[in-house]
């Protein structure tokens, strides 16, 4: 799932800080890749966040998410013993 991060959202304060730091250092694109895992079944899978006004960031985030989804689906048959 690709998502636009919501600035000011309590859950995304750390993400907002990282994005602002990236812009301060002159980044051309900001994306943040998250691999979720927890006891709750609601927190699973991958997400790629991008800056709301970045068309290039959106395109890159979508490509990365598609590749991650394909790789993870292919890897589901492999398990450590």
Secondary structure, 3 states (H helix, E strand, C coil): CEEECCCCCHHHHHHHHHHHHHHHCCCCCCEEEEEEECCCCCCEEEEEEECCCCHHHHHHHHHHHHHHHHHHHHHCCCCCC
